[in-house]
Amino acid sequence: MELKRNQVYFEGENPMVMTELPGEVVTLTDDQERILKQVSGSIKAYILAAEELANGKYAHLREMIPAYLSTPGHVLVSCGLDGIVVRYERKVDSRRFLKAWRDEPLVEFVSELSQGIVRCVPPGLQPEITDQDGFLLSTFINNPTTGDHKDISAARLVITAVVQPPERFPQPPHKPFCLVSVRSDFAFHLHGEMIDRITGDVQPFLTFTPFRIPVGWDCIEVFPFLDLAQWVPENAVSWAETDILAAVTARQHHHATLTSLDPNAGARRAFAAELGAFKDLLDRSPEREEELHVFLKAHPHFICPSYSKMWSKLPFGSKESDFVFRDAAGDYLLVEIERSTLPLFIQSGDPSRDLNHARSQITDWKRYIQQNFYTVQNELKLTGISANPRSLVIIGRSVSLTPENRSKIATMETESLNQKLMTYDDVYLNAKAVIENMFGPLEIPIPDTQIFYLPKPWPHTNR
C-alpha cells in the first residue's frame, strides 16, 4: 500500500493544515497497512458512536459532554509500531478523518501533535523542557484605577507521562490502555479573602474560571504498547458510552463539590442572570411599555422583594393599575410604570408631562379606593388595604437626572405622603442590593468566573 507523504502544520488555535509533498510516497508493509486500517477504523467508529449518543440517548446531558465527543471536528490518527496518538479538533465547517503512519518512536511525535503540551518519556528519563514547550500560565494583579500591574507568578504548563505498562492491560471489549487523555479545557481556582476596609470583616472565597489553552486541538490521547487485538471497531460503541458517562460523572462531581462549599452559589447565578436580562432590556431602550411590564410581572421581586401577593392590571373603576403588591406585613403598594425612555424633567427643570401623568394616575387610584372602600376590600379582594396605601412611580433612566433633579424628587416624595418615585436604574440597583445582602456580591470582574463564598472564620477573642 502506498500513501502520499504530507507535511502537517500546527499553529496556535487554528485547525491543522496538511500540505502534500509532490512526488513523495510512502510504501507500507502489510502489517503497517493492517494496523493503520484497524486502528483508524476503530477511532472513526468511536467518534461516530459518541456523536450519536451525545445527540440522542444522552442529549439531556449534552452540555456536560466534552465537545470532541458531542460535536467532533477533524480527527488525526497517527500510528507507529510502538503506539498511537489521536488528535481531536474542534468542529469548524467540516470534518475529516485523517490517518498517518509514523516511522519514528511514539515519544518523538507526541509533542509535535500536542503542540508541545504533552511529553512522553521512557522510564528513568527526565524530559528537557524549553521555552518553546507547553503553555505559559501567569497570574498578576491589575489596578483598573491606577493602571498598576504586578506579576504574581508564572508557570509553564507541560504534561509529562512516563511510558510504562500498567500492572494489567484492559481486555476487549474495554477500550485499549490509554496512557494520556488531555483536553484543552482547563480551570483556574483562586482561594482568597475579601476584607472590608472599614469593619475588617473577612469573607473567604474560592473562584472557578474555566479557560482554553491556545491550541488547535480539543483532546489528545496517547495509546502506547500497540496490541492490534484490542482495536476492534465493533467495541467502539461501548468505549464511547463509557467515556461519555465518565466525563459527565466527573463534571457532576466537580459541580457538587463546589456547590457544597457554597449552597447559595446557584441562586446567585440565577439572580445575576435575571439582573443581566433586565439591564439588557433597559439598554435596548424599548419603545413599548408592555415589554417592561411583561418582564417585571415575571420578576415581581425586583419591585417589591417582600411581596406575598401580586395583582397585574387590576381595575380601579375606569382606570387600570400596572401592579398592586401586598407584602408580608399586609401593607399594600400601588405601582404605575411608564417607559424607560421618557424624561422625568424638562429643560426648565420642571416635571415632565409624562411624570405628572403617572403621578396623576396614582392619585386617581387612591381617590377610587377612598370612595369605594368596601368594593375594593371585598370584590377586588384587597383585604386590609388602607385608604392611602403606599405608591410607586417607575419612569425613565438615572442618567438623565442632575443633582438638582434628585433634590426635587425628594421634595415631591415629602409633599406626597406615601408616594415614591424611582427610575428603572433605581429598581435595578435596589434589587441587586437586596439580593447581595442575602447571597453575597454578584459582580465578578473576570468573565465566565464563578465565585463560591466559604464559611467565615470564627472571630478571635482575647483571653
Secondary structure as UniProt FT lines:
FT   STRAND          2..9
FT   TURN            12..13
FT   STRAND          17..27
FT   HELIX           30..54
FT   TURN            55..58
FT   HELIX           59..64
FT   HELIX           67..70
FT   STRAND          72..80
FT   TURN            81..82
FT   STRAND          83..90
FT   STRAND          97..101
FT   HELIX           106..113
FT   TURN            114..116
FT   STRAND          118..121
FT   TURN            123..124
FT   TURN            131..132
FT   STRAND          135..142
FT   TURN            144..146
FT   STRAND          149..157
FT   STRAND          159..162
FT   TURN            172..173
FT   STRAND          180..183
FT   STRAND          185..195
FT   TURN            197..199
FT   STRAND          202..212
FT   STRAND          217..224
FT   HELIX           228..230
FT   HELIX           233..235
FT   HELIX           236..261
FT   TURN            263..264
FT   HELIX           265..283
FT   HELIX           289..298
FT   HELIX           300..302
FT   TURN            305..306
FT   STRAND          307..312
FT   STRAND          315..316
FT   TURN            317..318
FT   STRAND          319..320
FT   STRAND          323..327
FT   TURN            328..329
FT   STRAND          332..337
FT   TURN            340..341
FT   TURN            347..348
FT   HELIX           353..371
FT   HELIX           373..378
FT   TURN            383..384
FT   STRAND          390..394
FT   HELIX           398..400
FT   HELIX           403..415
FT   TURN            417..418
FT   STRAND          419..422
FT   HELIX           424..439
FT   TURN            447..448
FT   STRAND          450..453
//
